[in-house]
Amino acid sequence: MEWIILLGIIGLLVAGAVLIYNRLVTHRNRVENAFAQIDVQLHRRHDLIPNLVETAKGYMQHERETLTAVIEARNQAVSGLSKAEHDPLDPQSMQQLSQAEQGLSGALGRLFALSENYPDLKANENMMQLTEELTTTENRVAYARQGYNDAVMNYNTAREVFPNNLIASMFNFQGATLLEIDEPAKREAPSVSFT
């Protein structure tokens, strides 16, 4: 009789461990799938940028530095994305991708700010179409990033709660890192003067 109770307890513990393990795998797979959605949108963004720069080149003869900075930032972002694709759970890869994408956003912001000085460029049909596509893609990236960050939060929470943390440490479930692409201009409070 004691053996049956002991075997029952062991069976429940093993079944519980299997359920926890499977739940952690499910959460990890959701993180990887959510990153795949970001990956698609970032590739689209990166593919649009050379066309944008090429269109701007014809009008912005004196802005070579800015155009070169955009291309260099794009290349760094492509490199960062390539590293993150191999292991979206690697914190260092995600940090590099975040920094590269922030650099690219800043370079694009400078390009668009300078394009205001070139009315013919702003009126160019190709430039307007590329700008619209890039804006749409930026919105998709933001949406996909939110989905990714939600999946990361759920995964990390599932990893850290007891008794899941015991199984997570036994089977080496690494924590995932949020993808933050900060644009400094969006974080600054606008200055208001009533003088």
C-alpha positions, 0 to 999 in steps of 0.5 A, a space after each residue: 500500500 505504501 508503495 502505491 502511494 509513493 509511486 502515485 506521488 512520484 508519478 504526479 511530480 513527474 507529470 507536473 514537471 512534464 507539464 511545466 517543461 512543455 509550457 516553458 517550451 510553448 512560451 519560448 516558441 512564442 517568443 521565437 515566432 514573435 521575433 520572426 514577425 519583427 524580422 519580416 518587417 525589419 527586412 522590409 524596412 532595410 530593403 526600402 532604404 537603399 531606394 529611398 537614398 537613391 531617390 534622394 541622391 538626385 536632389 540632395 547633392 550637398 548632403 552626401 554625409 547624411 546619405 552615407 550615414 543612412 546607408 552605414 546605419 542600415 548596414 549596421 542594422 542588417 548586421 544586427 538583425 542577422 545576429 539576432 536571427 540566429 538566437 532571438 533569446 540571446 540578450 547581447 544580440 538583442 541589445 546590438 539589434 536595438 542599438 543598430 535600429 536606434 541608429 538607423 531611426 536617427 539617421 532616417 530622421 536626419 534625412 527626412 528633416 533635411 528633405 524638408 529643404 528640398 521641395 522638389 524631392 518632397 514632391 517626387 512621386 517615387 519619394 512620396 511612395 517610398 516614404 509612405 511605404 516606410 511609414 507603414 513598415 515602421 508602424 508594422 515594426 512597432 506592432 510586431 515589436 509590441 507582440 514580441 515584447 509581450 511574448 518575452 514578458 510572458 515567457 520570462 514570467 513563466 520561467 521565474 515563478 515557482 516551481 517553474 523556475 526549478 524546471 527552467 534552471 534544470 533544463 537551461 531555459 535562458 531569459 529573453 530580452 525585450 526589444 526596445 527601439 527608442 527614438 529620443 525625440 519621442 521621449 522628450 517632453 515638448 517645451 511650451 512657452 507662454 511668454 
